[in-house]
């Protein structure tokens, strides 16, 4: 994270994780009786592995409850997967914009669907996404700039490993083409693409990582949490 951030003085940041609607299969699961949304455990474990504590941001909560939680958090994670949590997501995005404009460091991380939602919220059109398919593929990154000059990779000891080893798990039907950052003024004003990936099956090349230079907002089209916590697909790279 950038120098001078709240993370320099708080070794155990408290991060909100947005819940998302139950899938049709989960709705049939008796463990979710009387529930409307869920948070995948992998996101909790990923944040905790970095030393964070987690707070659920329930998409159906009253706005006053969400406001109270946001006032006590150090940042928010927008998860990947399926389901529409755009209403609470956009509300949190606008809250973070106002906090940062007021000089209070307030980061957002978006993974896969969360990455796509960040792009939607910044976009002038409201939907800058296009068909960008990658079905359970671990891919390499093609950096668009020196990764050590980015906030996401600047503290990584071996950033070029991402270009050499296929270890970023992708599972998505939509994404961002590189040229949309030039044609969509709102998106290009907030976010800068920092790498792309190419799926060998679909042939689609899509933006894999992006970050904002004006706000502490970061996004990955791939799923970094799955390499740590999930073993439900052979395509997830669990090598060293």
DRENSE-671888 format. One line per field, with one value per residue (C-alpha): residue number from 1; x, y, z. Coordinates in steps of 0.1 Angstrom, whole numbers, padded with zeros to 4 digits. Layout:
# DRENSE-671888
num: [NUM / ...]
x: [X / ...]
y: [Y / ...]
z: [Z / ...]
***
This chain:
# DRENSE-671888
num: [1 / 2 / 3 / 4 / 5 / 6 / 7 / 8 / 9 / 10 / 11 / 12 / 13 / 14 / 15 / 16 / 17 / 18 / 19 / 20 / 21 / 22 / 23 / 24 / 25 / 26 / 27 / 28 / 29 / 30 / 31 / 32 / 33 / 34 / 35 / 36 / 37 / 38 / 39 / 40 / 41 / 42 / 43 / 44 / 45 / 46 / 47 / 48 / 49 / 50 / 51 / 52 / 53 / 54 / 55 / 56 / 57 / 58 / 59 / 60 / 61 / 62 / 63 / 64 / 65 / 66 / 67 / 68 / 69 / 70 / 71 / 72 / 73 / 74 / 75 / 76 / 77 / 78 / 79 / 80 / 81 / 82 / 83 / 84 / 85 / 86 / 87 / 88 / 89 / 90 / 91 / 92 / 93 / 94 / 95 / 96 / 97 / 98 / 99 / 100 / 101 / 102 / 103 / 104 / 105 / 106 / 107 / 108 / 109 / 110 / 111 / 112 / 113 / 114 / 115 / 116 / 117 / 118 / 119 / 120 / 121 / 122 / 123 / 124 / 125 / 126 / 127 / 128 / 129 / 130 / 131 / 132 / 133 / 134 / 135 / 136 / 137 / 138 / 139 / 140 / 141 / 142 / 143 / 144 / 145 / 146 / 147 / 148 / 149 / 150 / 151 / 152 / 153 / 154 / 155 / 156 / 157 / 158 / 159 / 160 / 161 / 162 / 163 / 164 / 165 / 166 / 167 / 168 / 169 / 170 / 171 / 172 / 173 / 174 / 175 / 176 / 177 / 178 / 179 / 180 / 181 / 182 / 183 / 184 / 185 / 186 / 187 / 188 / 189 / 190 / 191 / 192 / 193 / 194 / 195 / 196 / 197 / 198 / 199 / 200 / 201 / 202 / 203 / 204 / 205 / 206 / 207 / 208 / 209 / 210 / 211 / 212 / 213 / 214 / 215 / 216 / 217 / 218 / 219 / 220 / 221 / 222 / 223 / 224 / 225 / 226 / 227 / 228 / 229 / 230 / 231 / 232 / 233 / 234 / 235 / 236 / 237 / 238 / 239 / 240]
x: [0000 / 0012 / 0034 / 0016 / -0015 / -0035 / -0019 / 0014 / 0000 / -0027 / -0012 / -0046 / -0069 / -0106 / -0120 / -0156 / -0166 / -0198 / -0223 / -0238 / -0272 / -0275 / -0273 / -0302 / -0283 / -0275 / -0312 / -0320 / -0294 / -0310 / -0280 / -0291 / -0327 / -0341 / -0309 / -0307 / -0270 / -0236 / -0199 / -0175 / -0151 / -0121 / -0123 / -0123 / -0093 / -0074 / -0078 / -0070 / -0039 / -0027 / -0034 / -0068 / -0100 / -0133 / -0167 / -0197 / -0215 / -0248 / -0264 / -0300 / -0291 / -0307 / -0285 / -0280 / -0264 / -0241 / -0232 / -0223 / -0200 / -0184 / -0175 / -0154 / -0137 / -0103 / -0114 / -0138 / -0136 / -0159 / -0161 / -0162 / -0187 / -0223 / -0252 / -0261 / -0249 / -0245 / -0268 / -0248 / -0216 / -0222 / -0232 / -0199 / -0180 / -0194 / -0188 / -0151 / -0148 / -0161 / -0139 / -0108 / -0117 / -0118 / -0083 / -0092 / -0074 / -0102 / -0093 / -0115 / -0103 / -0124 / -0120 / -0135 / -0172 / -0159 / -0134 / -0161 / -0184 / -0156 / -0154 / -0191 / -0192 / -0164 / -0177 / -0196 / -0217 / -0225 / -0214 / -0179 / -0178 / -0175 / -0175 / -0142 / -0143 / -0119 / -0133 / -0112 / -0079 / -0047 / -0029 / 0002 / 0002 / 0015 / 0025 / 0017 / 0043 / 0071 / 0052 / 0075 / 0060 / 0025 / 0009 / -0003 / 0031 / 0056 / 0063 / 0063 / 0098 / 0094 / 0067 / 0080 / 0070 / 0034 / 0047 / 0065 / 0042 / 0005 / -0009 / -0038 / -0070 / -0097 / -0133 / -0155 / -0176 / -0172 / -0143 / -0126 / -0108 / -0078 / -0092 / -0123 / -0100 / -0095 / -0131 / -0148 / -0136 / -0150 / -0133 / -0100 / -0101 / -0103 / -0085 / -0053 / -0049 / -0016 / -0016 / -0035 / -0040 / -0049 / -0070 / -0056 / -0090 / -0112 / -0083 / -0097 / -0072 / -0086 / -0074 / -0062 / -0053 / -0061 / -0056 / -0064 / -0037 / -0061 / -0078 / -0067 / -0088 / -0075 / -0089 / -0080 / -0101 / -0086 / -0091 / -0060 / -0079 / -0084 / -0048 / -0047 / -0080 / -0098 / -0091 / -0123 / -0107 / -0075 / -0069 / -0061 / -0023 / -0012 / 0025 / 0051]
y: [0000 / 0036 / 0051 / 0073 / 0051 / 0040 / 0006 / 0021 / 0026 / -0001 / -0036 / -0052 / -0033 / -0040 / -0047 / -0049 / -0077 / -0072 / -0101 / -0113 / -0130 / -0167 / -0188 / -0210 / -0241 / -0223 / -0213 / -0250 / -0256 / -0259 / -0242 / -0209 / -0211 / -0175 / -0160 / -0138 / -0135 / -0150 / -0143 / -0170 / -0181 / -0179 / -0141 / -0140 / -0164 / -0144 / -0111 / -0128 / -0143 / -0108 / -0098 / -0081 / -0086 / -0089 / -0073 / -0084 / -0057 / -0073 / -0062 / -0062 / -0042 / -0008 / 0021 / 0033 / 0000 / 0001 / 0037 / 0028 / 0000 / 0020 / 0047 / 0022 / 0003 / 0007 / -0005 / -0027 / -0058 / -0063 / -0101 / -0121 / -0148 / -0144 / -0122 / -0085 / -0065 / -0033 / -0011 / -0015 / -0016 / 0017 / 0033 / 0021 / 0033 / 0068 / 0068 / 0059 / 0086 / 0112 / 0099 / 0101 / 0135 / 0146 / 0133 / 0101 / 0071 / 0046 / 0017 / -0006 / -0039 / -0056 / -0093 / -0106 / -0095 / -0069 / -0057 / -0055 / -0035 / -0010 / -0005 / 0000 / 0025 / 0046 / 0043 / 0070 / 0044 / 0024 / -0008 / -0008 / -0046 / -0068 / -0106 / -0117 / -0154 / -0174 / -0206 / -0221 / -0210 / -0201 / -0175 / -0153 / -0115 / -0093 / -0061 / -0028 / -0010 / -0018 / -0035 / -0020 / 0014 / 0002 / 0003 / -0033 / -0049 / -0024 / -0044 / -0078 / -0093 / -0112 / -0094 / -0109 / -0143 / -0134 / -0131 / -0164 / -0187 / -0193 / -0188 / -0163 / -0182 / -0168 / -0177 / -0151 / -0144 / -0106 / -0083 / -0051 / -0047 / -0025 / 0001 / 0008 / 0028 / 0052 / 0054 / 0056 / 0089 / 0081 / 0048 / 0061 / 0090 / 0068 / 0036 / 0027 / -0008 / -0023 / -0058 / -0081 / -0118 / -0139 / -0170 / -0198 / -0214 / -0184 / -0163 / -0133 / -0107 / -0088 / -0064 / -0085 / -0057 / -0021 / 0006 / 0043 / 0069 / 0093 / 0069 / 0037 / 0015 / -0018 / -0046 / -0080 / -0099 / -0131 / -0147 / -0143 / -0158 / -0192 / -0201 / -0198 / -0213 / -0233 / -0268 / -0275 / -0272 / -0287 / -0254 / -0236 / -0233 / -0245 / -0248 / -0228]
z: [0000 / -0005 / 0021 / 0047 / 0046 / 0076 / 0072 / 0084 / 0118 / 0120 / 0118 / 0120 / 0096 / 0098 / 0063 / 0053 / 0029 / 0009 / 0008 / -0024 / -0032 / -0027 / -0059 / -0068 / -0054 / -0021 / -0017 / -0015 / 0011 / 0046 / 0061 / 0044 / 0056 / 0061 / 0046 / 0015 / 0010 / 0018 / 0020 / 0006 / 0033 / 0010 / 0010 / 0048 / 0050 / 0023 / 0043 / 0076 / 0061 / 0055 / 0091 / 0086 / 0106 / 0087 / 0091 / 0069 / 0049 / 0044 / 0012 / 0027 / 0058 / 0064 / 0052 / 0087 / 0097 / 0066 / 0074 / 0110 / 0098 / 0071 / 0096 / 0116 / 0087 / 0071 / 0037 / 0018 / -0005 / -0034 / -0040 / -0072 / -0081 / -0092 / -0081 / -0082 / -0052 / -0073 / -0052 / -0020 / -0040 / -0057 / -0024 / -0008 / -0039 / -0036 / 0001 / -0005 / -0031 / -0006 / 0022 / 0000 / -0014 / 0023 / 0028 / 0046 / 0031 / 0024 / 0000 / -0020 / -0036 / -0063 / -0073 / -0106 / -0103 / -0078 / -0104 / -0130 / -0106 / -0099 / -0137 / -0139 / -0111 / -0127 / -0162 / -0181 / -0199 / -0168 / -0185 / -0201 / -0201 / -0231 / -0237 / -0223 / -0215 / -0194 / -0179 / -0150 / -0165 / -0146 / -0167 / -0168 / -0166 / -0194 / -0176 / -0193 / -0172 / -0148 / -0120 / -0094 / -0102 / -0094 / -0059 / -0063 / -0071 / -0057 / -0026 / -0043 / -0043 / -0076 / -0096 / -0129 / -0117 / -0127 / -0162 / -0161 / -0142 / -0150 / -0115 / -0117 / -0117 / -0140 / -0143 / -0160 / -0190 / -0191 / -0187 / -0199 / -0232 / -0231 / -0255 / -0234 / -0210 / -0239 / -0252 / -0218 / -0202 / -0168 / -0165 / -0179 / -0155 / -0124 / -0134 / -0152 / -0166 / -0154 / -0169 / -0193 / -0197 / -0227 / -0225 / -0247 / -0253 / -0261 / -0274 / -0255 / -0242 / -0212 / -0185 / -0156 / -0131 / -0127 / -0101 / -0095 / -0091 / -0075 / -0051 / -0033 / -0055 / -0069 / -0089 / -0103 / -0129 / -0115 / -0080 / -0058 / -0028 / -0045 / -0046 / -0008 / 0003 / -0024 / -0037 / -0057 / -0092 / -0107 / -0125 / -0093 / -0089 / -0055 / -0063 / -0043]
***
